[in-house]
Amino acid sequence: MRKLWEAAVATFALFLAVVTFGTTAAHAATLPARPDTDYYDGIGLLDSQTETLVTKQNEYYQTTKARPQVVLAAIKSTGGDDIDSYAPDLFQKWALAKRARITGY
């Protein structure tokens, strides 16, 4: 069970695709609001096949005992924040992975 949970957390971290384009500002980025879907595409990167994959994977996970969650986020910039601080801030704002240790992003 624990390995399943750890695998889910690793999958979540892997799917958190943070893409930076252009220069970053010296101030902290504004964190986007939590989307109504299992993905956030602030830069128009995701195709419908990827969006469907994330949605279907979460539908499957909801039928399991552990009920892990995958959320994919593609953002323009972290606003100068290091990804090691930006990602946990985003997880907290979106109320994700409260019981998990987030590593590997």
Contact map, one row per residue, 1 for C-alpha under 8 A:
111110000000000000000000000000000000000000000000000000000000000001000000000000000000000000000000000000000
111111000000000000000000000000000000000000000000000000000000000000000000000000000000000000000000000000000
111111100000000000000000000000000000000000000000000000000000000000000000000000000000000000000000000000000
111111110000000000000000000000000000000000000000000000000000000001000000000000000000000000000000000000000
111111111000000000000000000000000000000000000000000000000000000001010000000000000000000000000000000000000
011111111100000000000000000000000000000000000000000000000000000000000000000000000000000000000000000100000
001111111110000000000000000000000000000000000000000000000000000000000000000000000000000000000000000000000
000111111111000000000000000000000000000000000000000000000000000000011100000000000000000000000000000000000
000011111111100000000000000000000000000000000000000000000000000000010000000000000000000000000000100111000
000001111111110000000000000000000000000000000000000000000000000000000000000000000000000000000000000001110
000000111111111000000000000000000000000000000000000000000000000000000100000000000000000000000000000000000
000000011111111100000000000000000000000000000000000000000000000000001111000000000000000000000000000000000
000000001111111100000000000000000000000000000000000000000000000000000000000000000000000000000000000001111
000000000111111110000000000000000000000000000000000000000000000000000000000000000000000000000000000000011
000000000011111110000000000000000000000000000000000000000000000000000111100000000000000000000000000000000
000000000001111111000000000000000000000000000000000000000000000000000011110000000000000000000000000000001
000000000000011111100000000000000000000000000000000000000000000000000001111000000000000000000000000000000
000000000000000111110000000000000000000000000000000000000000000000000000111110000000000000000000000000000
000000000000000011111000000000000000000000000000000000000000000000000000011110000000000000000000000000000
000000000000000001111100000000000000000000000000000000000000000000000000001111000000000000000000000000000
000000000000000000111110000000000000000000000000000000000000000000000000000110000000000000000000000000000
000000000000000000011111000000000000000000000000000000000000000000000000000000000000000000000000000000000
000000000000000000001111100000000000000000000000000000000000000000000000000000000000000000000000000000000
000000000000000000000111110000000000000000000000000000000000000000000000000011110000000000000000000000000
000000000000000000000011111110000000000000000000000000000000000000000000000000110000000000000000000000000
000000000000000000000001111100000000000000000000000000000000000000000000000000110000000000000000000000000
000000000000000000000000111110000000000000000000000000000000000000000000000000111000000000000000000000000
000000000000000000000000111111000000000000000000000000000000000000000000000001111000000000000000000000000
000000000000000000000000101111100000000000000000000000000000000000000000000011111000000000000000000000000
000000000000000000000000000111110000000000000000000000000000000000000000000000100000000000000000000000000
000000000000000000000000000011111000000000000000000000000000000000000000000000000000000011001000000000000
000000000000000000000000000001111100000000000000000000000000000000000000000000000000000001000000000000000
000000000000000000000000000000111110000000000000000000000000000000000000000000000000000000001100000000000
000000000000000000000000000000011111000100000000000000000000000000000000000000000000000000001100000000000
000000000000000000000000000000001111111100000000000000000000000000000000000000000000000000000000000000000
000000000000000000000000000000000111110000000000000000000000000000000000000000000000000000000000000000000
000000000000000000000000000000000011111100000000000000100000000000000000000000000000000000000000000000000
000000000000000000000000000000000011111100000000001001100100000000000111000000000000000000000000000000000
000000000000000000000000000000000010111110000000001001000000000000000011100000000000000000000000000000000
000000000000000000000000000000000110111111000000000000000000000000000011111000000000000000000000000000000
000000000000000000000000000000000000001111111100000000000000000000000000111000000000000000000000000000000
000000000000000000000000000000000000000111111000000000000000000000000000111100000000000000000000000000000
000000000000000000000000000000000000000011111000000000000000000000000000011100000000000000000000000000000
000000000000000000000000000000000000000011111100000000000000000000000000000000000000000000000000000000000
000000000000000000000000000000000000000011111110000000000000000000000000010000000000000000000000000000000
000000000000000000000000000000000000000010011111011000000000000000000000010000000000000000000000000000000
000000000000000000000000000000000000000000001111111000000000000000000000000000000000000000000000000000000
000000000000000000000000000000000000000000000111111100000000000000000000000000000000000000000000000000000
000000000000000000000000000000000000000000000011111110000000000000000000000000000000000000000000000000000
000000000000000000000000000000000000000000000111111111000000000000000000000000000000000000000000000000000
000000000000000000000000000000000000011000000111111111100000000000000000000000000000000000000000000000000
000000000000000000000000000000000000000000000001111111110000000000000000000000000000000000000000000000000
000000000000000000000000000000000000000000000000111111111000000000000000000000000000000000000000000000000
000000000000000000000000000000000000011000000000011111111100000000000111000000000000000000000000000000000
000000000000000000000000000000000000110000000000001111111110000000000000000000000000000000000000000000000
000000000000000000000000000000000000000000000000000111111111000000000000000000000000000000000000000000000
000000000000000000000000000000000000000000000000000011111111100000000100000000000000000000000000000000000
000000000000000000000000000000000000010000000000000001111111110000011100000000000000000000000000000000000
000000000000000000000000000000000000000000000000000000111111111000000000000000000000000000000000000000000
000000000000000000000000000000000000000000000000000000011111111100000000000000000000000000000000000000000
000000000000000000000000000000000000000000000000000000001111111101111000000000000000000000000000000000000
000000000000000000000000000000000000000000000000000000000111111110110000000000000000000000000000000000000
000000000000000000000000000000000000000000000000000000000011111110100000000000000000000000000000000000000
000000000000000000000000000000000000000000000000000000000001111111100000000000000000000000000000000000000
000000000000000000000000000000000000000000000000000000000000011111100000000000000000000000000000000000000
100110000000000000000000000000000000000000000000000000000000100111110000000000000000000000000000000000000
000000000000000000000000000000000000000000000000000000000000111111111000000000000000000000000000000000000
000010011000000000000000000000000000000000000000000000000100110001111100000000000000000000000000000000000
000000010001000000000000000000000000000000000000000000000100100000111110000000000000000000000000000000000
000000010011001000000000000000000000010000000000000001001100000000011111000000000000000000000000000000000
000000000001001100000000000000000000011100000000000001000000000000001111100000000000000000000000000000000
000000000001001110000000000000000000011100000000000001000000000000000111110000000000000000000000000000000
000000000000001111000000000000000000001111000000000000000000000000000011111000000000000000000000000000000
000000000000000111100000000000000000000111101100000000000000000000000001111100000000000000000000000000000
000000000000000011110000000000000000000111100000000000000000000000000000111111000000000000000000000000000
000000000000000001111000000000000000000001100000000000000000000000000000011111000000000000000000000000000
000000000000000001111001000010000000000000000000000000000000000000000000001111110000000000000000000000000
000000000000000000010001000110000000000000000000000000000000000000000000001111111110010000000000000000000
000000000000000000000001111111000000000000000000000000000000000000000000000011111000000000000000000000000
000000000000000000000001111110000000000000000000000000000000000000000000000011111100000000000000000000000
000000000000000000000000001110000000000000000000000000000000000000000000000001111110110000000000000000000
000000000000000000000000000000000000000000000000000000000000000000000000000001011111110000000000000000000
000000000000000000000000000000000000000000000000000000000000000000000000000001001111111000000000000000000
000000000000000000000000000000000000000000000000000000000000000000000000000000000111111100000000000000001
000000000000000000000000000000000000000000000000000000000000000000000000000000001111111110000000000000000
000000000000000000000000000000000000000000000000000000000000000000000000000001001111111111000000000000000
000000000000000000000000000000000000000000000000000000000000000000000000000000000011111111100000000000000
000000000000000000000000000000000000000000000000000000000000000000000000000000000001111111110000000001000
000000000000000000000000000000100000000000000000000000000000000000000000000000000000111111111000000000000
000000000000000000000000000000110000000000000000000000000000000000000000000000000000011111111100000000000
000000000000000000000000000000000000000000000000000000000000000000000000000000000000001111111111100000000
000000000000000000000000000000000000000000000000000000000000000000000000000000000000000111111111010000000
000000000000000000000000000000101100000000000000000000000000000000000000000000000000000011111111000000000
000000000000000000000000000000001100000000000000000000000000000000000000000000000000000001111111000000000
000000000000000000000000000000000000000000000000000000000000000000000000000000000000000000111111110000000
000000000000000000000000000000000000000000000000000000000000000000000000000000000000000000111111110000000
000000001000000000000000000000000000000000000000000000000000000000000000000000000000000000100011111111000
000000000000000000000000000000000000000000000000000000000000000000000000000000000000000000010011111100000
000000000000000000000000000000000000000000000000000000000000000000000000000000000000000000000000111110000
000001001000000000000000000000000000000000000000000000000000000000000000000000000000000000000000111111000
000000001000000000000000000000000000000000000000000000000000000000000000000000000000000000000000101111100
000000001100100000000000000000000000000000000000000000000000000000000000000000000000000100000000100111111
000000000100100000000000000000000000000000000000000000000000000000000000000000000000000000000000000011111
000000000100110000000000000000000000000000000000000000000000000000000000000000000000000000000000000001111
000000000000110100000000000000000000000000000000000000000000000000000000000000000001000000000000000001111
